[in-house]
């Protein structure tokens, strides 16, 4: 399926580079370009793209307000932020407006191509630096609530996960997509989705950002968001006992 993309950035050179990159990669139809948020809203209404690749700081209307207006009119559209800025105000503003992902412009070209495809499939995604910032802020809030004796930041339904669900949650916490997890664990994508859904339901999580926060709190990923306790790629732990050395340690709240 060809993904219809609207590229929004106030710099013509950036728009041209992104357009060339996606067209060269194949599978993308660049249906339009916009130089500011107001034009982006107008073109999104007329062209109905699958994905809007959105800059944030632009004249006339910024990308956060444009994202909000586009999604108010067309909730099925995926808005993927591509910006230079990774501060809290922009990150939380864009995600609060409904953006499905947040990338910074210092990433690799192939990562951008992959991100647009994933956004079109409805997969939320964040640049590693952005994810780290969100998790750090969430952990700070958790620490503050713990010191006040509050347990409010912990998700509901805290039952222990199965060994496989802990492995999958660790890889979600490391920022891998379902397809990447399936490749690493030698499982089908549908099977991975089942494990992800089961883990998130048990822990009362709504999205993969929350999953990354919880994976960090449970010790399933380290401070650099690398899985802890997993063997090499493709290991099949289905035949191992839950407490066999080399498996992800049991969840402990």
N, C-alpha and C positions, 0 to 999 in steps of 0.2 A: 504494500500500500504506500502510495506517495504521500508524504506529509506536507501540508500546505503551511508555509511559514511567512509571517510578517516580521520584518526586521526593523526595529525602532532604535535609533541612536542619533544624537544631534551632530555627530561627526560623519561627514560623507565618506571619508576614507575608511572608517570602521565599518560602515554599512556595506561598502564595496567589498572589503576583505571578507566579512562574514558571508555575504552572498556568494562570492566566488568559492569559498571553502565548502559550503553546503552543496552548491551545484556540482562541484567536482566530486564530492563524496557520493553523490547519487542518492536517489530515494526522497529528495526534497524538491518542492516546487516553491520558489520564492515568489509569492503572489503580490508583494508590495513592500515598499520601504517608507518609513516616516521619520522626520527629523525632529519631532517634538511630540509631547503627550497628546495634545489636542488632535493633531493629525492622525495619531495612532488610533484614537477612539473612533474617528470618522472612518478610517480605512478598515478597521476591524468590523464595523457595522456593515460596510459595503462588501468586503471580500470574504468574511467569515473564515479566517485561517484556523487551522488546527492548533498551531502554536504561535504565540507572540513572543519574540525575543526582545526583551525590554530593558533599555537603559534607564537610569533613575534621574540623574540631574540633567534636565533639559529645559529650554525656554518655553514660555507660554503655559505649559502644564507639565509637572514632573511625572516620573514613571509610576510612583505610588498611587497618585490620584488617577492616572490613566488606567492602571491595573484595576483599581476599584470600579471604575466606570465600565470598562470592558466586561468584567465578570458580572456586574449587575445586569447588563444587557444580555450577555451570552455566557452563562455559567459553565458550559461544556468546554469553552476555550481554555487552553493551557497557557498561562503566562509564565515564562522562564526569564528571570532577571539575569542580565549580564552587565556588570558595572565595575568600576574601579574601586568603589567604596565598600568596606565591610565593617562599618560601625554599627552599634546597637540600634540607633534610630532608623537607619535605612533597612537593616535586616528585619527587625520586628515590624517596621512599617510595611514593607513589601509582603512579608508572610501574612501579616494581619489583613492586608488588602486581598489576599487570596492567591498570591503567586505560588506555583507548584514547586519552584526551585529557585536557588540563588547561587549564581556563579560569579567569580571575579575574573577580570580580563587577563590575569597573569597565568591562566591555565593553558594546558596544551591544546592545540587545534583538534586533535582526535578526541579529547575529552568533551569538547564543545559539541562535536558531531554526535557523539554517543548520548550526551545530555539532551539534545533536542529530540532524538528518537525516543528516549526514555520518557521525556515529558509528554510526548504525543501518546504514549501508552498509559499515561496516568500515574507514572512512578515519581513520587516526590524525591528530590535530590538536592543536596547542598554541597558546596565546595568544602574541602576538609577544614580550611581555616574558619569558615562560617559555622560549620558543625561544632568545632572545638569551642568557639565563642559561646554558642547557645548552651552547650553542655556545661561549660564552666559557670555560666550565669545560673543555670538550673541547680547545679551542685552548691553554689553559694547560697541560693534560696533554701535549699534543703538543709544545709548546715545551720542557717539562721533559725529555721523552724524547729530543728532538733534541739537547739540550745534553748528555745522558748518552750520546749516540751510539746510542740505540735507535730503531728504526724500527717498533716494535710497534704504534703507534697507526694507522699507515697501513693502509688496506684492501688485501686481496690482489687479485690479478688486475688489475694496473694498466695496462691497455691504453688507448690514446687513444680517446676517444669520437668519434662522428661529429658533424658540426656540429649536426644536429637534436637529438641526444642531449644535447649541451652546452646548447642552448637550453632544453630541457625540464628538465634538472637545475637550471639557473639559476632557473627559475620554481618548481620544487619547493623550492629553497633560500629563495625569497622567501615561502614559506608558502602558495602557491596549491594548490587542490585540482585533481584531474584534470579536472573539469568546467570550472573557471576557466581552466586552461591550454588546454583545447580551444577555448574561446571566444576567448581572446586570440590563439591561433595559427591559428584557422580550420581546426581539425582535428577529426576525430571522437574521442570519448572513448576508444573502443577503440584507436585509433591512438596516443593519448597514453599509455595504459596500456602498450602495447607498447614505446614508447620509454623510459618510466620503468623498466620491468622490465629492458630490455636494458642501460641505463646502470647500474642497481644491481647487476646480475649481473656486469658487466665490472669494477666497482669493489669487488665483494665486500661490498656493503651489505645490511643486513637490514631497515632501516626508513627512514622519511622524515626522522627526526631525524638519523641518520647522514648521510643525503644532504645535509641542510642544512649540517652541519659540513664535509663534503667540498667542497660548492659554495663555501663561504666560503674554504677553504684554496686552492682552485683559482683564486680571483679571479673567480668567476662572479657573486657577489653582494658588495655592499659591507658595511660594518659595521652599516648599518641594514637589511640583508637586502633591498636593492633590486637587481634584475638589472643587471649591468654589460655594456654593449656590445650590448644589444638595441635594435632600432629600435622604432617605435611599435606598438601593438596590431594584430594581424592580419597582420603582415609574413610573407610566405612566402619563406623563405630556401632553399627546396629547389633553386632554380635557380642559387644563388650558389656560387662557388668557396669552399672551406673558409677561405681566407685573405683573402676580400674584406673591405674595411673595413666596419665596422658589424656584423659577426658576432661571436659570442662567441669570445674568443681560444682557441687550442688549449690543451688541458689540459697542464699541465707539472708533473710530480711532482718 
